[in-house]
Amino acid sequence: MHHAYFDHNATTPVAPGVLAQLPQLLAEVYGNASSIHHFGQSAKQKLEAARRTIATRFVCDPREIVFNSGGTESDNLAIFGTVRASRRNAPHIITSAIEHPAVLNTCAQLEKEGASVTYLPVDAAGRIAPDDVRQAIRPETVLITIMHGNNETGVLQPLRDIARIAREHSIPFHSDGVQAGGRIPVSFSGDSPDLYSISGHKLGAPKGIGVLYIRKPLALEALFFGGHHERDRRAGTENVTGAAALALALQEADWSATAALRDRLEAGILDSVPSCRINGAGTKRLPNTTNICFPGIEGEAMVISLDLRGFAVSSGSACSSGAVEPSHVLLAMGLSRADARSSVRFSLGPSNTIEEVDRLIEAVSAAASHLRRLSPEVVTHA
């Protein structure tokens, strides 16, 4: 059986061009970039070349690019670093109800430490209203952190509008761009976030490398303590191979074709499966992501059924203590708990083909028909 991968928002395969370069990078660039001898300086040159490539891609100063281990660390450094650098006794943070756990759990920890957090709601399409951001600002607000593209629905937030509001009030603005940076055009010039998180393994680089953009001269308190790496913002020997791989992945990445494939997938499923609907339809979304509700069908059952048919997809549910919990993102959008549990995410990548999409449509139709036969009491027509 040929297995097709439609779960690129969870992680991506290493891009072919990156994979071809990895053996040479691992074999030849093994020096410590802090060492002054030939091997160390060779690694340093490779690291700084990667930094310049990434800075060029995102239109910023290379000195504003900080390498780290990935999206979770980037989010933690941005949030903890900014809040703690503010030196306020009772700081206030503005975020949204649909953030990734790397942001939500970081904010929850800061609440335990005395901070207050406003969790902004979203509309039925999953969008934040910029006016809600403005109205949530207090004198003690030290950070706004709003994701760029949602990992479950792909819905894009109005970053430029939020950036203008943040700048008007001189409040640092962070965005978790893990699903967006490198997949859609992103520039840090003009109205843009002051901090932006990127993860290599969402873009065709290996796991374990990420970037936090930090606009100069924003001050952050470091999370790690050790050497003076990354201009004292991230202690620890740099992952030179990972940095070079991320730069290569950004140069190679072309996600533009995923939009047409995503639209083909949606149209085919909507046409062949009665009563299903797109979560987040009608607003700007990532080109590769669709989240579809199949009323009356457990999302986990659909995921397993498609896996048995050779397709890797994902549900937004989280399993805790044996109980499947509905997606907090979909609940925030107003879905019932049952519909949230009945939703499945399909996230495409540059390697997916029309043939795979068409076979996936057939598989989804067959799986839905089979699963609904197992629950005959479910109404299958809108």
ZIRATA-V689404 format. One record per backbone hydrogen bond with DSSP energy under -1.0 kcal/mol. CO is the residue of the C=O (numbers start at 1). NH is the residue of the N-H. If there is no record, write none. Layout:
BEGIN
CO;NH
CO;NH
END
This chain:
BEGIN
4;312
6;347
7;10
7;11
15;19
16;20
18;22
21;25
22;26
23;27
24;28
25;29
32;35
37;41
38;42
39;43
40;44
41;45
42;46
43;47
44;48
45;49
46;50
47;51
48;52
49;53
50;54
51;55
52;56
53;57
54;58
55;60
58;188
61;64
62;65
64;214
66;212
68;210
70;74
71;75
72;76
73;77
74;78
75;79
76;80
77;81
78;82
79;83
80;84
81;85
81;221
82;86
91;116
92;142
93;118
94;145
95;120
100;103
100;104
101;105
103;107
104;108
105;109
106;110
107;111
108;112
110;115
111;114
116;93
118;95
120;97
123;126
127;123
129;132
129;133
130;134
131;135
132;136
134;137
138;141
140;92
143;94
144;174
148;157
150;154
154;286
155;150
157;159
158;162
159;163
160;164
161;165
162;166
163;167
164;168
165;169
166;171
167;170
172;144
173;194
173;195
174;146
175;177
175;197
176;148
177;181
180;183
180;184
190;192
194;215
195;175
196;213
198;211
199;202
200;203
200;205
201;12
204;15
209;200
210;68
211;198
212;66
213;196
215;218
229;234
230;233
238;240
239;243
240;244
241;245
242;246
243;247
244;248
245;249
246;250
247;251
248;252
249;253
255;258
256;259
257;261
258;262
259;263
260;264
261;265
262;266
263;267
264;268
265;269
266;270
267;271
268;272
269;273
273;276
277;293
278;281
284;156
286;289
288;348
290;346
291;279
292;344
293;277
294;297
298;302
299;303
300;304
301;305
302;306
303;307
304;308
306;311
307;310
310;4
312;6
314;345
318;325
320;323
323;320
325;318
327;331
328;332
329;333
330;335
331;334
336;340
337;341
340;343
341;299
342;294
344;292
345;314
346;290
347;8
349;352
353;357
354;358
355;359
356;360
357;361
358;362
359;363
360;364
361;365
362;366
363;367
364;368
365;369
366;370
367;371
368;372
369;373
370;374
375;378
END
